[in-house]
Amino acid sequence: MNQNNLDTIIGFLNEIGIEVKQTKLSKETFLPGLSLLGNRVLVDHDLLKFPGDLLHEAGHIAVTQESERSLIGSENMNEEWPTDADEITAICWSYAACKHLNLDLKVVFHPNGYKKQSQWLIDQFENKNYLGLPMLEWMSMTTTAQFPKMTKWLR
């Protein structure tokens, strides 16, 4: 794991208002070493395999309505969260964050993620086929003309 990438990502998330809390995670999680709870990402450095997963998971927090963020990870959150639309929007947000941080796209879109479709996603973004951009626009987080620059990082 690249510590510089991890430090860059954590610094960025703290700067935009998404808390990153280092902790020991005892339960099995969807992505190794990561769990979401409210407006924070819980990280177990001993279990985390890919720093870019932290950025993508934070994307889920970022694109969730402010009024619902505190419910993330609780029984009160809609059981359908995140929806497919939320997922593709978080992917697009992650791409914008990668570009903003000058990270190699493979930091987030690593070969072990995205159901083995990471390279396909990279190809789409590099060819300016910005999957999820209409949702980011609808959320007033960016515009087509300025993307991947964001107007705001949190919905």
C-alpha positions as CSV (number, residue, x, y, z in Angstrom):
1,M,0.0,0.0,0.0
2,N,1.3,3.4,-0.9
3,Q,1.4,5.6,2.3
4,N,1.8,8.8,0.3
5,N,-1.4,8.2,-1.6
6,L,-3.2,7.3,1.6
7,D,-2.0,10.4,3.3
8,T,-3.0,12.6,0.3
9,I,-6.5,11.0,0.3
10,I,-7.0,11.4,4.0
11,G,-5.9,15.0,4.0
12,F,-8.3,15.8,1.1
13,L,-11.2,14.1,2.8
14,N,-10.6,15.9,6.1
15,E,-10.3,19.2,4.1
16,I,-13.7,18.8,2.4
17,G,-15.5,17.7,5.6
18,I,-15.5,13.9,5.5
19,E,-13.9,12.6,8.6
20,V,-11.5,9.7,8.4
21,K,-11.2,7.8,11.7
22,Q,-8.5,5.2,12.2
23,T,-9.9,2.2,14.2
24,K,-9.8,-1.5,14.4
25,L,-12.7,-3.1,12.5
26,S,-13.8,-6.4,13.9
27,K,-16.5,-7.2,11.5
28,E,-16.1,-8.3,7.9
29,T,-16.7,-5.3,5.6
30,F,-17.7,-4.9,2.0
31,L,-14.2,-3.5,1.2
32,P,-11.3,-4.7,3.3
33,G,-10.5,-2.3,6.1
34,L,-13.3,0.2,5.4
35,S,-16.7,1.0,6.9
36,L,-19.0,4.0,6.6
37,L,-20.7,5.5,9.6
38,G,-22.5,8.8,9.2
39,N,-20.2,11.4,7.8
40,R,-17.1,9.4,8.4
41,V,-15.1,6.6,7.0
42,L,-13.7,4.1,9.5
43,V,-10.3,2.8,8.4
44,D,-8.4,-0.2,9.7
45,H,-4.9,0.2,8.3
46,D,-4.1,-3.4,9.1
47,L,-6.9,-4.6,6.8
48,L,-7.0,-1.9,4.1
49,K,-5.6,-3.2,0.8
50,F,-6.1,-0.3,-1.6
51,P,-6.0,3.4,-0.5
52,G,-8.2,4.3,-3.5
53,D,-11.1,2.4,-2.0
54,L,-11.1,5.0,0.8
55,L,-11.6,7.7,-1.8
56,H,-14.4,5.8,-3.5
57,E,-16.2,5.0,-0.3
58,A,-16.0,8.7,0.7
59,G,-17.6,9.4,-2.7
60,H,-20.7,7.6,-1.4
61,I,-20.9,10.0,1.6
62,A,-20.2,13.0,-0.7
63,V,-23.1,12.3,-3.0
64,T,-25.6,11.4,-0.3
65,Q,-28.1,14.2,0.6
66,E,-26.8,16.1,3.6
67,S,-30.0,15.3,5.6
68,E,-29.4,11.5,5.1
69,R,-25.6,11.4,5.7
70,S,-25.9,10.9,9.5
71,L,-28.0,7.7,8.8
72,I,-25.2,6.0,6.7
73,G,-24.2,2.7,8.4
74,S,-27.3,2.7,10.7
75,E,-30.5,0.7,10.6
76,N,-32.3,3.9,9.8
77,M,-30.7,4.3,6.4
78,N,-32.8,3.2,3.5
79,E,-31.9,-0.4,2.8
80,E,-31.6,0.3,-0.9
81,W,-28.8,2.7,-0.3
82,P,-26.6,3.0,-2.2
83,T,-28.7,2.7,-5.4
84,D,-27.1,1.9,-8.8
85,A,-27.4,5.7,-9.5
86,D,-25.5,6.4,-6.3
87,E,-22.8,4.0,-7.2
88,I,-22.1,5.4,-10.7
89,T,-22.3,8.9,-9.2
90,A,-19.7,8.0,-6.6
91,I,-17.5,6.5,-9.3
92,C,-17.6,9.7,-11.3
93,W,-16.9,11.7,-8.1
94,S,-14.0,9.5,-7.4
95,Y,-12.6,10.2,-10.9
96,A,-12.9,13.9,-10.3
97,A,-11.2,13.6,-6.9
98,C,-8.3,11.5,-8.5
99,K,-7.8,14.3,-11.1
100,H,-8.0,17.0,-8.4
101,L,-5.3,15.2,-6.3
102,N,-3.2,14.3,-9.4
103,L,-3.4,10.6,-8.5
104,D,-2.9,7.9,-11.1
105,L,-6.4,6.6,-11.9
106,K,-5.3,3.1,-11.0
107,V,-5.1,4.2,-7.4
108,V,-8.9,4.2,-7.3
109,F,-9.6,2.1,-10.4
110,H,-7.3,-0.8,-9.4
111,P,-7.5,-4.2,-11.1
112,N,-9.2,-5.8,-8.1
113,G,-12.1,-3.4,-7.9
114,Y,-15.3,-2.6,-9.8
115,K,-16.1,-6.3,-10.7
116,K,-12.9,-6.5,-12.7
117,Q,-14.1,-3.6,-14.9
118,S,-11.6,-1.0,-13.7
119,Q,-9.7,-0.6,-17.0
120,W,-13.1,-0.2,-18.8
121,L,-14.0,2.6,-16.4
122,I,-10.6,4.3,-17.0
123,D,-11.0,4.0,-20.7
124,Q,-14.5,5.6,-20.5
125,F,-13.2,8.5,-18.4
126,E,-10.1,9.0,-20.6
127,N,-12.3,9.2,-23.6
128,K,-14.5,11.8,-21.9
129,N,-17.4,9.5,-21.5
130,Y,-18.1,10.7,-18.0
131,L,-20.5,8.1,-16.6
132,G,-22.4,9.6,-13.7
133,L,-21.8,13.2,-14.7
134,P,-25.5,14.0,-15.3
135,M,-26.2,13.1,-11.7
136,L,-23.3,15.3,-10.4
137,E,-24.7,18.1,-12.5
138,W,-28.2,17.5,-11.2
139,M,-26.8,17.6,-7.6
140,S,-25.2,21.0,-8.5
141,M,-21.8,19.6,-7.8
142,T,-20.3,20.4,-11.2
143,T,-21.1,21.3,-14.8
144,T,-20.3,19.5,-18.0
145,A,-18.2,22.4,-19.1
146,Q,-15.9,22.4,-16.0
147,F,-15.8,18.7,-15.2
148,P,-13.6,17.1,-13.7
149,K,-13.3,20.3,-11.7
150,M,-16.0,20.4,-9.1
151,T,-18.1,23.3,-7.9
152,K,-18.4,21.7,-4.5
153,W,-17.3,18.3,-3.1
154,L,-20.3,17.6,-0.9
155,R,-23.9,17.5,-2.0
